[in-house]
Amino acid sequence: MQSNSSKDLYNYGVVAGGLAVFLQLGYYLFIDQFSSLGKVSDVVLLLSNFIICFWSVVEFKKRNNAFATFKEVFSIFMINRIINITLSLGFVVLLYFVIDTDFRDLVVEKQYEMQYEQLLNRNISEEQMESQLAVLSEWNGKNIKVYLFTWLGYIIVNAIIGLLVGAAMKKNNPVF
């Protein structure tokens, strides 16, 4: 990878991560993330983060006369996504486990209630519902492992997307 990609590797990831942190702060201060506004803002954040990371690849290619190898495209996309995801989840962990554990408990309670309502609407047997709720109560936001597995899951999904972006955006410099 050429040295002029270092700007792309970090700056766009920090911008996208900052946007995610800003939204998490908005959830904490103003927005109920379980409301329709919260769900819409999640979709907007997801799309804007991908656009920012995709834009970093486009900018890199622009500076390289429209050429970029698969490795360069994949690296730029993934490092931006890793920075973005780490900043976002790092802020959430800091908020939930250091700053305001009561807010974490409120979010976990709302998630449990939403899951309970969804299970009621599915018309499943009582024992199936109890077993699913037991799993949910063990796998809650009060356990730091949840956030580590979430981080890992996001990285894996984004690696798959990064492979697709790398394959679609690569254009090798012709050798004469």
N, C-alpha and C positions, 0 to 999 in steps of 0.2 A: 504494500500500500504506500502511496506517495505521501510526502510530508504535508502537503496542503490539505489532506483529509482530516488533520487533527482538529481543526475548527468544527468540522461537521460531526466528528465523533462525540463531542462533548456539549457544545453550545445548544444545539437543538434539543438534546435530551434534557438539559437543565431547564430550558424554556417549557418543554412539555411537562416535566416534573413539577415545575413551579405552578403551572396552570392546574395540575391535579391537586397540589397542596392548597392552592387558593380555593378550589371547590370544596375540599374537605373542611377547610376553615369556614367556608360559607355554610356548610351543613351544620357545623358546630354552633355557629353564631346565629344564623338566620333561617335556614331552610330545613324543613323536615325531609330527610332523604327518602322517606317512604311515601311521600306525597307524589302526585303526578308531576309537579315541578321538579322534584328530586330525581324522578325516573327520566324525565326529559333531559335534565342537566347531565345525567350519567351518559346518555347516548351522545349528547353534544361533546362531552369531554372525550369519550372514546374516539369519536370521529376526528376531533381536532388533534388529539395526540397522534393518531395515525397519519393525518395530513402533515403535521409538523415533521414527523420522522421521514415520511415519504419525500417531503420538500427538501430535507437535508440531502437525500440521495440525488434529487434533481439538481440542486445547487452544486454538488460535487461534480456531477457529470458536466454541468455547464462550464465549470472552471477547467475541466479536462478535455475540452473540445468534443463533448458528447460521448466520450469513451470512459468505461469503467468495467473492471473485471467483476466476475461473480463474487470473488472474495471481498473486494472493496465495497460493493453494494451491500452484501450481507453484513459485513463488519460495521459499516456506518449505521445501517438500520438497527441491528441488534444492540450495539453499544448505546445508541440513543434510547432504545426501549428499556434496556437494563437500568440506565440512569433514571429514566422517567419512573419506572415501576418501583425502584428502590427508594427514590425520594417520596413518592406518594405513600407507599406502605410504611416507610420509616416514620413519616409524619403521623399516620394513623396509629402506629404502635406507641409512639411517644405520647400522643393525645390520650389514648385509651389506657395506657399502663402507668403513665407518670403524671400527666397534667390533670386529667379528670376521669377517674375510674367510674364515677356515677354515670357519666354520659355513656361510657362503654356498656354498663349494665342496662341502661335504658335502650340502647340500640339492640343489644342481645335479646332483651325482653320483646321488643317490637318484632324482631326477626322470628322469634319463637311463635308469637301470636299469629303472624302472617302465615307461617308454615302450618300451624294448627287449623286455621281457616281453610287453607288449600286442601288439607287432608280431609276436612269435613265435607268439602264440596266434591270430593272424588268418590264418595260412597263406598269406602273400603271397610273391612271388618274392624271391630274394636281392637283386637289383638294386633293386627297389622299396623293400625294407627299408633298404638302404644309402643310398638317396637321401633317405628320410625321416629317417634317423638323422643324415645330414649336415646337413639343414636344422635339426634339433633341436640339434645341437652348435653351430651358428652362432647360434641363437636361444636363448641360455641366460641364466642369472641373473647372469653376470659382465659383462653389457653393460647400461649404464644406460638405453639405448634401450628395452629390454624393459619396464622399469618405467614409462617415459613413455608407451609405447603401451598398457600395461596400465591406467594411470591414465585415459588418453583413452578407452579401450574401456569402462571402468566408467562414466565420465561419460556417454557416448553411450547405453549401455543404461539407465542411471538416468534420463536425460532422456526416453526413451520411456516408462518406467514413470511418471515424473513427469507426463507428458502425460495418461496414463490416470487417475492419481490426481487430477489437476487437474480433468479432465472429470467424474469420478465425485463429487468432493467439493464442487464449486462450488455455491453457492446465492446468487444475487444478491439484494440488498436490494430489495424491491419499491418502485417509484416511484409515488407517488399523485398 
